[in-house]
């Protein structure tokens, strides 16, 4: 290995810097990680809905999601 990649910490982008440092390159941007997070949120919402959209677990899930939106 000729050199070690190190992405200096900026703002609150810990996950981005951690992944890029681990992978030794600029693989992820904040926009890409945000897109991945939104995709995972939608997948989780669909899986929770499989148990019934009127279930208490699904309603609680939606309430928590709204708090973080």
NORWOLIN-V210635 format. One record per pair of residues at least 6 apart in sequence whose C-alpha atoms are under 8 Angstrom apart, sorted by the first residue. I is the first residue (numbers start at 1). GAP is how many residues later the second one is. If there is no record, write none. Layout:
BEGIN
I/GAP
I/GAP
END
This chain:
BEGIN
4/20
5/16
5/19
5/20
6/14
6/15
6/18
7/10
7/13
7/14
8/9
9/8
13/17
16/12
16/13
16/14
16/17
19/8
19/9
20/6
20/7
20/8
45/16
45/17
48/9
48/10
48/13
49/9
51/7
52/6
53/6
END
